[in-house]
Amino acid sequence: MTELRVVGAREHNLRDVTVTLPKHAFTVVTGVSGSGKSSLVSDTIAAESQRQLNETFTTFVRNRLPRYGQPDVDAIENLSAAIVVDQKRLGGGPRSTVGTVTDIYSLMRLLWSRAGRPFAGYSNAFSFNDPQGMCPRCTGLGTARTIVVDELIDRGRSLNEGAIRFPTFQPGGWMWRTFADSGRFDLDKPLAEYSTAEWDAFLHGSPDHEGLLPRFERIWLPKDADALKGRTREAFERVVTEETCPKCHGARLAPEALASTVAGRSIADCAAMEAEDLLAFVRTLTEPEPVVAGLVAQLERLVSIGLGYLTMDRPTSTLSGGESQRVKMVRHLGSSLTDMLYVFDEPSVGLHPDDVTQLVALLKSLRDKGNTVLVVEHDPDVIAAADHVIDLGPGAGQDGGRVVYQGAVAGLADTPTGRYLRHRPRIKENPRRAERFLEIRGATRHNLREVDADIPLGVLTVVTGVAGSGKSTLVHGFVPDAVSVDQSPIRGSRRSSPATFTGILDGIRQRFATANGVSPSLFSANSAGACPRCHGLGVIYTDLAFLDPMVSTCEECQGRRFVADVLRYTYRGRTISDVLDLSARDARTVFPDEPMLDRLVEAGLGYLSLGQPLNTLSGGERQRLKLAVELARPGRIYVFDEPTTGLHPSDVAGLVDLFDRLVAGGSTVVVIEHNLDVIARADWIIDLGPGPGRHGGRVLFQGPPAELARQPRSKTGRHLARLSGDR
């Protein structure tokens, strides 16, 4: 039972992979981007563990748990229960905060209910999610919403003409019918002609009829705007205004809870403190001892993981993917469970090299409790600290999916990972010089206080600093007219693909149509040529109610998406289905005059198939897909937010080459980044710090990277100097 063994894994691009992982050890799975790391770790090992665990519950309970299909693998031996700590952003709506999701606020409520004076009640009296503790005006949201009547109603129209300007109140709808069928209102009479009594009854209602405003307040004001979509969200943001609650002033709590203090501070005062400051305050308290001890321990974990700058009242929806992952880690660091399998997906994302040391210590602490820690990672410091390494490759996509090495880190030899660890990039000694600068003066926002910074135009600038030092605030808030290329989801459904997003498919369809003398619409999986059974998806989704949904290959088109008549047409010996299955790299041989394919390869996405659904792409892949599109439009200011996310170090050099191409084409490139390889090859560095939150927000250094490496007071400079010394 000392080894976890995977036999014959074939999920996605894996080629009958067989690996052995030592249990109760720290294992890193690495390899070039697209080599199959997540397919092995998340889609095979973790998915099978969670699937088997879920099967121990009743069908009623399983229907309320995440659903996992059985991975394509011959066997997995000695598998432990898995806890997956991924980078999915924490949701939870406006009522979920850092304090609630880490249980720190629960301990704070317990502390104030025991030690607060004057006594305000038990624990629930300090909860903004409980009627007993929430502010009666804003119901615990901290903001009060108001309906703008003139935006909701067009008084120049009648009810039949759509006087209520909100999608769910359109003529004919059931909400509209509550007014139409009441018999109280003339449906053809413009609302401007209503008498005072009619207008009051329409807006506010009567004892036996609910008016428009009470109905709208009841149904729509409690909604989370971020959860709304399309026209409904646009209408909601137009009709509803939001401002700080005038009664609780944003503190969310009832007056009784706000009046109760511990050592002169209310619970709202402490929830607004940064974790590091809150920890110092709680350490001064002595009673009740068990609650104080638990609160100190949990806050210490949050600070030790590099999140000491977060406040407990910060909404979880504002956290980045990396911050979300580390917040989830806090919940597990205090767990007494052993012999678990912890799975992490690039936990170093968003971390400055100075914080990676703390991260490694935390991963090892989980291992030392008797757990198996399995990490997908590219960071060289994390790889170097591992007990065991599995290197997948040698390439991406169809060129990957094989084990090129497994064993101790010292044995990494002639693999992309091994070569990178032996030959790190050199610091740029002769950076490009700028003639003009974008001058930022007196920038004040969040933790920035009267910051002055100069961003040179026409060169590659990297803005760096520890997590929470103010990098994103400076760049996104004070660089005007910039094109932001980020990792946010791309609009589209599972029908969207790299071919549709980049526009490649339009040209491909036209080539097929011209070569065969038919309409281009035949070659769209969303149009005339789509298989009628699966509607062009190639698979059938069958809902089995209380059982897991079944995804099966469409029997009519055999997964090829198109009707048989369309598949008779070919272009250079390939059907449209064959073309969509090609990787971007392979498609260049069929369409050598399609420049977008070259850009996809240059952006490190040569392994992506043209027809892969966009909703299966990682954040880093989405960002590089946007970058590939932007390569056709040089001459602007581009902002990239941690573009190396998901990239193997051997791919980072290609990414920097792309930045250089943009600069050579007349663009200005500004990159928010912690990766030392990118920093080393920049023309200009802006280093923020010295710490996170209120301890940061200052410019520590501006200049070329070689000069930064000679600044011992800069954390970034010290790590850059170490990189230089590694040679």
Secondary structure by P-SEA (a helix, b strand, c coil): ccbbbbccccccccccccccccccbbbbbbccccccccccccccaaaaaaaaaaaaccaaaaaaccccccccccccccccbbbbbcccccccccccccccccaaaaaaaaaaaaccccccccccccccccccccccccccccbbbbbccccccccccccccccccccccccccaaaaaaaaccccccccccccccaaaaaaaaccccccccaaaaaaaccccccccccccaaaaaaaaccccccccccccccccccccccccccccaaaaaaccaaaaaaaaaacccaaaaaaaaaaaaaaaaaacccccccccccccccaaaaaaaaaaaacccccccbbbbbccccccccccaaaaaaaaaaaaaaabbbbbbbcccaaaaaaccbbbbccccccccccccccccccccccccaaaaaaacccccccccccccccccccccccccccbbbbbbbccbbbbbbccccccccccccccccccccccccccccccccccccccaaaaaaaaaaaaacccccccccccccccccccccccbbbbbcccccbbbbcccccccccccccccccccccccaaaaaacccccccccccccaaaaaaaaacccccccccccccccaaaaaaaaaaaacccccbbbbbccccccccccaaaaaaaaaaaaaaabbbbbbbcccaaaaaaccbbbbcccccccccccccccccaaaaaaccccaaaaaaaaaaacc
